[in-house]
Structures are given as structure tokens and as C-alpha cells.
Amino acid sequence: MIFSTEHWQYLYAKPACTAVFKQHPEDFIVEEHLGFTPTGEGEHQFIWVEKVNANTAFVAEQLAKFCNLPLRAVTYAGRKDKYALTRQWFGIHTPGKADIDFSGWTLPGVTVVKQTRHNKKLRTGQAKANHFTICLRNVSDPAALSAALEKTKAGVPNYFGEQRFGVAVNAEGEASKGGNLILAERMMAGEPIRNRNKRNIVLSALRSWLFNEVVSARIKAKCFESILSGDALMLTGSNSFFICAQPSIEELSRYQQGDLSPTGPLWGKGESIPIEEAKNFEQAVCTEHTAVKDFLATVGMEQERRAIKIWPRELEWGVEGDKLTVSFALPGGCFATSVLRECAVLHHAS
């Protein structure tokens, strides 16, 4: 089985503009926003960490070792890009223990900026938003890139980005199949992955790939900008959704304004959530990948939903010669590269 990523549709057509991406770590800055302020007390120690070219899961492992705690005691709201400058929270469960002194903890590229406490565990998916500041260099057509960014205000497909799949991109900007998808193929063929963290990453990549397939199919079928009868609609900024048996003018207007979005499947065991036309559409797409959906159901993952469209907030950019710096915020779990994908073909700096 070959998991391709190159065929996924563009909403606004494939851009002609090119740009160099992530030439320096500071060219891609991510800052996490939880949507709440830690209480300052409780049995969970929260640390605000700045890291450069450091993998989130690896940092968590090193924190667990330093604190002499099991890995499950160290949590985070979401994984951030490795090849970047990122700032995010880590939660450390230490009931009955004093504040940990991190002054003696050294990890290249990683700094504990501040420390506080909270009365609840920091859980995956808890980040309300992430704010991105991205510098694109050697932009072939800054005017075209600016025009494309203007279009993204009307929303972009909420694709999982290449980071999820471990996709490698060569100097010509061409993507190859990601390492996580190669491991998914092996796993489906019966090869076990004993490292639990790696296994979860691979399963997540496989489920994300199937979601992207559905999103791309809706664009191709020209029903991405519409609401199908039976769609599960998700309120923007929320994980709650409701079934829309018969789309109304009001609901379509709210979709166009970015208040809500149809959703796609994060496949797992259980019944498909949409009904009628939306259910039939998704099942037609997923039937082409029966082995994938059946495998995801057997490994114990639950049916979940994800919005098919996102709208970059606080979108601003500036041009200086052939360099363009853009900043925007996205809901937690969404990928900045899905916005940039609609605007330029990105050549990753070697």
C-alpha cells in the first residue's frame, strides 16, 4: 500500500510563487496559548519552556528523567514543530512535593522561562490557539504571495501538515512519502512498534492521512464550501458539534463567516457520526481505503471529528525586498503550513 500526499487538492489552485522556508529556527516562531491562566496553586507544576530545534516529546522525556518521574507524569497540550523557535507549557504532576528547582537542568536549545502551579492536569488538545510568526525568504513574487495571503482570510482547508507525516521535502520543494506513513504501512502489515510514544505518532499520522483524503475529496467534488445534509457541524473554537439534517441559509452564512465548519472523520471504532448525504460521501471516500479504516478501528481509536476549514486570525504581513514576514493565530491542533500551502511552494532550507 502506498500512502501518497502529493495529490491533495488546493482550494485556491496551486500557487506559482516560491519561497525558502525555515532557513533559520527564528524564521518559524510558535507561541502556545492555553486559553486559561494557571491558578498558581495545586499539585501540577507548570513550566513555560522556550526551545529551539527541539522535539516536544523528547523534551518531555528529558524532563521526566531530570525530575525522576515516570513519563506519564509529564504532559503537554500539543506537539510543536521541531525545526523552529517555540514556546509552550509542560505540566509535571508532583502531588505533595515542593517546587522543582530547574536551575541545574541543562538541555541544548531549551530554557525554562517561568514556573507556576495549577490544580488540573495539562492535557493533550487543551491549547486554545497557537500564534505563528513566519519569515519566508527568497520570495519569487512578493505581490503574488501578498494577494494569496489576502485570499486566506476567507479560510483554508484544515489539512494536517507535513510534520504529522514526517514528510521529507527536497531542494526543489517536492515532497516524498513521510517516514511515519512508511512505518504505518509496516504496522498494518503486522510489524509491531514497541515504543508506545512512536506507535501513537504513527497511528495519528495514519488517521490524519485519511482525514486529509476526505477534505481533498470534498474540494475535488466542489462541496467543500457547502454544507451537505447530515453534516456534523463544529463551532469554531470548540470541539462540540451538531448534526445538520437539512442545511439552512443561516447555517451556510455562518460557515461563510467562519462561525462554524463541516467536519471530517478522525476514524476509529464505532458508528460513523454524520448521516444522510454527508455520511454517504465520507463512506464512499473511505471505502477506497477499507484496510486503513478497519485497522484504525481495531487498534482501539474512537470516532472523532475535526473541522475541514480554518480561518487564520490576526493575519498580518510585511514585505522587505524578497523577504515576507507573516503572523497569524490558528486554533490548537491546526497547522500553519496548511495556510502557507495555499500561498507559495515552499523550498525547505537544506
C-alpha positions as CSV (number, residue, x, y, z in Angstrom):
1,M,0.0,0.0,0.0
2,I,1.3,3.4,-0.9
3,F,0.3,6.5,1.1
4,S,0.6,9.4,-1.3
5,T,0.4,13.0,0.0
6,E,1.1,14.9,-3.3
7,H,-2.4,14.7,-4.8
8,W,-4.3,16.6,-2.1
9,Q,-6.3,19.4,-3.7
10,Y,-5.7,23.2,-3.3
11,L,-8.7,25.4,-2.5
12,Y,-7.3,28.4,-4.5
13,A,-5.2,26.4,-7.1
14,K,-1.6,25.5,-6.7
15,P,0.5,28.7,-6.2
16,A,3.1,29.8,-8.7
17,C,5.1,31.7,-6.2
18,T,8.0,30.1,-4.4
19,A,9.8,30.8,-1.2
20,V,12.5,29.5,1.1
21,F,11.1,28.1,4.4
22,K,12.8,27.7,7.8
23,Q,16.3,28.9,6.8
24,H,16.8,29.7,10.4
25,P,14.9,28.4,13.5
26,E,13.8,32.0,14.2
27,D,12.1,32.0,10.8
28,F,9.3,29.9,12.3
29,I,8.2,31.1,15.8
30,V,5.3,29.4,17.6
31,E,3.8,30.5,20.9
32,E,1.1,28.5,22.6
33,H,-2.0,30.0,24.2
34,L,-3.9,27.7,26.6
35,G,-7.0,29.9,26.9
36,F,-6.7,29.9,30.7
37,T,-4.3,31.2,33.3
38,P,-2.7,28.7,35.7
39,T,-4.1,29.2,39.2
40,G,-0.7,29.4,40.9
41,E,-1.5,26.5,43.2
42,G,-2.2,22.8,43.0
43,E,-0.3,19.6,42.6
44,H,0.6,20.2,39.0
45,Q,3.8,22.2,38.3
46,F,3.5,24.1,35.1
47,I,6.7,25.4,33.3
48,W,6.8,27.7,30.4
49,V,9.6,26.5,28.1
50,E,11.3,28.1,25.1
51,K,13.0,25.6,22.8
52,V,15.0,25.8,19.6
53,N,15.2,22.8,17.3
54,A,13.9,20.5,20.0
55,N,11.2,17.9,19.7
56,T,8.4,18.3,22.2
57,A,8.2,14.6,23.1
58,F,12.0,14.4,23.6
59,V,11.9,17.4,25.9
60,A,9.2,15.7,28.0
61,E,11.3,12.6,28.2
62,Q,14.3,14.6,29.5
63,L,12.1,16.4,32.0
64,A,10.8,13.1,33.4
65,K,14.4,11.9,33.8
66,F,15.5,15.1,35.5
67,C,12.6,15.0,37.9
68,N,12.9,11.2,38.4
69,L,9.3,10.7,37.4
70,P,7.6,8.3,35.0
71,L,7.0,9.8,31.6
72,R,3.2,9.8,32.2
73,A,3.7,12.5,34.9
74,V,5.0,15.0,32.3
75,T,2.3,16.3,29.9
76,Y,1.8,19.0,27.3
77,A,-1.1,20.4,25.3
78,G,0.4,19.7,21.9
79,R,3.5,18.9,19.9
80,K,5.2,21.9,18.4
81,D,7.5,22.0,15.3
82,K,11.0,20.7,16.0
83,Y,12.8,23.0,13.5
84,A,11.6,26.2,15.0
85,L,11.7,28.5,18.0
86,T,8.7,27.5,20.1
87,R,7.3,28.5,23.5
88,Q,4.9,26.1,25.2
89,W,3.7,24.8,28.6
90,F,4.7,21.5,30.2
91,G,2.8,20.1,33.2
92,I,4.5,18.0,35.8
93,H,2.4,16.0,38.3
94,T,4.1,16.1,41.7
95,P,1.5,15.7,44.4
96,G,2.8,16.7,47.9
97,K,6.2,17.8,46.6
98,A,8.0,21.1,46.7
99,D,8.7,23.2,43.6
100,I,11.3,21.6,41.4
101,D,14.5,23.6,41.0
102,F,15.3,23.6,37.3
103,S,18.4,25.8,37.6
104,G,20.6,22.7,37.3
105,W,18.7,21.2,34.3
106,T,20.5,21.8,31.0
107,L,19.3,20.7,27.6
108,P,20.7,22.3,24.4
109,G,18.3,24.8,22.9
110,V,15.9,24.5,25.8
111,T,15.2,27.1,28.5
112,V,12.7,27.1,31.4
113,V,11.4,30.7,31.3
114,K,8.9,30.6,34.2
115,Q,7.3,28.3,36.6
116,T,3.9,28.1,38.3
117,R,1.3,25.7,39.5
118,H,-2.2,24.6,38.5
119,N,-4.9,22.5,40.1
120,K,-5.6,20.4,37.0
121,K,-3.6,18.2,34.6
122,L,-2.4,19.7,31.4
123,R,-4.0,17.5,28.7
124,T,-3.3,16.9,25.0
125,G,-5.5,19.1,22.9
126,Q,-6.0,21.7,25.6
127,A,-4.3,24.6,23.7
128,K,-6.8,27.1,22.7
129,A,-4.6,28.6,19.9
130,N,-1.1,28.9,18.6
131,H,0.4,32.2,17.3
132,F,2.8,31.9,14.4
133,T,5.4,34.4,13.2
134,I,7.0,33.1,10.0
135,C,9.7,34.6,7.8
136,L,9.7,33.4,4.1
137,R,12.9,34.2,2.2
138,N,13.8,34.4,-1.5
139,V,10.2,35.0,-2.3
140,S,9.9,34.8,-6.1
141,D,6.8,37.1,-6.3
142,P,6.0,39.1,-3.1
143,A,3.0,40.7,-4.7
144,A,1.5,37.3,-5.7
145,L,2.2,36.0,-2.2
146,S,0.5,39.0,-0.6
147,A,-2.5,38.5,-2.8
148,A,-2.7,34.8,-1.9
149,L,-2.5,35.7,1.8
150,E,-5.4,38.1,1.4
151,K,-7.4,35.2,0.0
152,T,-6.7,33.0,3.0
153,K,-8.8,35.4,5.1
154,A,-11.8,33.5,3.6
155,G,-10.4,30.3,5.1
156,V,-8.2,27.4,4.0
157,P,-8.5,23.6,4.2
158,N,-7.7,22.3,7.7
159,Y,-5.2,19.7,6.4
160,F,-2.8,18.0,8.7
161,G,0.6,19.4,7.8
162,E,3.6,17.6,6.5
163,Q,5.1,17.4,10.1
164,R,2.4,15.0,11.1
165,F,3.5,12.5,8.4
166,G,7.3,13.1,8.6
167,V,7.2,14.2,5.0
168,A,10.6,15.0,3.6
169,V,10.9,17.9,1.1
170,N,13.8,18.2,-1.3
171,A,15.5,21.4,-2.5
172,E,13.0,21.7,-5.4
173,G,10.1,21.7,-2.9
174,E,9.0,18.2,-3.9
175,A,7.5,16.1,-1.1
176,S,8.3,12.5,-0.6
177,K,6.3,10.0,1.4
178,G,6.7,10.6,5.1
179,G,8.6,8.3,7.5
180,N,5.6,8.0,9.8
181,L,3.5,6.7,6.8
182,I,6.1,4.2,5.9
183,L,6.0,2.9,9.5
184,A,2.2,2.8,9.2
185,E,2.4,0.6,6.2
186,R,4.7,-1.8,8.1
187,M,2.5,-1.7,11.1
188,M,-0.6,-2.6,9.0
189,A,1.5,-5.5,7.6
190,G,2.0,-6.9,11.1
191,E,5.3,-5.3,12.2
192,P,4.9,-4.2,15.8
193,I,6.1,-0.9,17.2
194,R,7.0,-1.5,20.8
195,N,7.8,2.2,21.7
196,R,4.3,3.4,22.9
197,N,5.1,7.1,22.0
198,K,6.2,6.2,18.5
199,R,3.3,3.9,18.0
200,N,0.9,6.7,18.9
201,I,2.6,9.0,16.5
202,V,2.3,6.5,13.6
203,L,-1.4,5.8,14.3
204,S,-2.1,9.5,14.5
205,A,-0.3,10.0,11.1
206,L,-2.4,7.3,9.6
207,R,-5.7,8.7,10.9
208,S,-4.6,12.2,9.8
209,W,-3.9,10.9,6.3
210,L,-7.4,9.5,6.0
211,F,-8.9,12.8,7.2
212,N,-6.9,14.7,4.5
213,E,-8.2,12.3,1.9
214,V,-11.8,13.3,2.8
215,V,-11.0,17.0,2.8
216,S,-9.3,16.8,-0.6
217,A,-12.2,14.8,-2.0
218,R,-14.7,17.5,-0.9
219,I,-12.6,20.1,-2.7
220,K,-12.5,18.0,-5.8
221,A,-16.2,17.3,-5.7
222,K,-16.8,21.1,-5.3
223,C,-18.7,20.6,-2.0
224,F,-16.0,21.9,0.3
225,E,-17.6,25.4,0.5
226,S,-21.1,24.0,1.0
227,I,-22.9,22.1,3.8
228,L,-24.2,18.6,3.0
229,S,-27.4,17.3,4.5
230,G,-26.3,15.3,7.6
231,D,-23.0,17.1,8.0
232,A,-21.6,17.2,11.6
233,L,-21.0,21.0,12.0
234,M,-18.4,22.1,14.5
235,L,-18.5,25.5,16.2
236,T,-15.3,27.5,15.6
237,G,-13.1,27.5,18.7
238,S,-14.9,24.5,20.1
239,N,-14.8,20.7,19.8
240,S,-18.6,20.5,20.1
241,F,-20.6,19.7,17.0
242,F,-24.2,19.1,16.0
243,I,-25.8,17.2,13.1
244,C,-27.3,19.4,10.4
245,A,-30.1,17.3,8.9
246,Q,-31.1,20.0,6.4
247,P,-28.8,23.0,5.8
248,S,-30.4,26.4,6.2
249,I,-29.4,29.7,4.7
250,E,-28.4,30.8,8.2
251,E,-26.0,27.9,8.7
252,L,-24.4,28.4,5.3
253,S,-23.9,32.1,6.2
254,R,-22.3,31.2,9.5
255,Y,-20.0,28.8,7.6
256,Q,-19.0,31.6,5.2
257,Q,-18.4,33.9,8.1
258,G,-16.2,31.4,9.9
259,D,-18.5,30.8,12.8
260,L,-18.7,27.0,12.1
261,S,-17.5,24.4,9.7
262,P,-18.4,21.0,8.4
263,T,-16.2,18.3,9.8
264,G,-14.3,15.3,8.6
265,P,-13.6,11.9,10.3
266,L,-10.8,11.1,12.6
267,W,-11.5,7.4,12.1
268,G,-11.9,4.8,14.8
269,K,-14.3,2.2,16.2
270,G,-18.0,2.9,16.4
271,E,-20.6,4.2,14.1
272,S,-20.0,7.0,11.6
273,I,-21.2,10.2,13.1
274,P,-22.7,12.1,10.0
275,I,-25.9,11.0,8.4
276,E,-27.6,11.0,5.0
277,E,-25.6,12.8,2.2
278,A,-22.6,13.6,4.3
279,K,-22.3,10.0,5.6
280,N,-22.6,8.6,2.1
281,F,-19.9,10.9,0.8
282,E,-17.4,10.1,3.6
283,Q,-18.1,6.3,3.3
284,A,-17.5,6.5,-0.5
285,V,-14.1,8.1,0.1
286,C,-13.2,5.8,3.0
287,T,-14.3,2.7,1.2
288,E,-11.4,3.2,-1.2
289,H,-9.2,2.8,1.9
290,T,-11.1,0.0,3.7
291,A,-7.9,-1.6,5.1
292,V,-6.9,1.8,6.7
293,K,-10.3,2.4,8.4
294,D,-10.6,-1.2,9.5
295,F,-7.1,-1.1,11.0
296,L,-7.8,2.2,12.9
297,A,-11.0,0.6,14.3
298,T,-9.2,-2.5,15.5
299,V,-6.4,-0.6,17.4
300,G,-9.0,1.0,19.7
301,M,-9.2,4.5,18.4
302,E,-12.6,6.2,18.9
303,Q,-14.5,8.1,16.2
304,E,-13.8,11.8,16.5
305,R,-14.4,14.9,14.3
306,R,-12.3,17.7,13.0
307,A,-13.3,20.9,11.2
308,I,-12.5,20.8,7.5
309,K,-11.9,24.5,7.2
310,I,-10.0,27.1,9.4
311,W,-9.6,30.8,9.3
312,P,-6.3,32.5,10.2
313,R,-6.9,35.2,12.8
314,E,-4.9,38.3,13.5
315,L,-3.4,37.9,10.0
316,E,-0.7,40.5,9.2
317,W,2.3,40.5,6.9
318,G,5.1,42.8,5.7
319,V,7.4,42.7,2.7
320,E,11.1,43.7,2.7
321,G,12.7,43.1,-0.6
322,D,12.3,39.4,-1.3
323,K,11.5,38.6,2.3
324,L,8.0,38.4,3.7
325,T,7.2,38.0,7.4
326,V,3.6,36.9,8.2
327,S,1.9,36.3,11.5
328,F,-1.4,34.8,12.4
329,A,-3.2,32.6,15.0
330,L,-4.8,29.3,14.5
331,P,-6.8,27.0,16.8
332,G,-4.8,24.4,18.7
333,G,-4.0,21.4,16.6
334,C,-4.1,23.3,13.3
335,F,-1.0,23.7,11.0
336,A,0.5,26.9,9.8
337,T,1.8,25.0,6.8
338,S,-1.8,24.5,5.7
339,V,-2.2,28.2,5.3
340,L,1.2,28.7,3.6
341,R,0.5,25.8,1.2
342,E,-2.2,27.9,-0.5
343,C,0.1,30.8,-0.9
344,A,3.6,29.5,-2.1
345,V,5.5,26.4,-3.0
346,L,7.9,26.2,0.0
347,H,11.5,25.1,-0.6
348,H,12.9,23.9,2.7
349,A,16.3,25.3,3.5
350,S,18.9,22.5,3.4
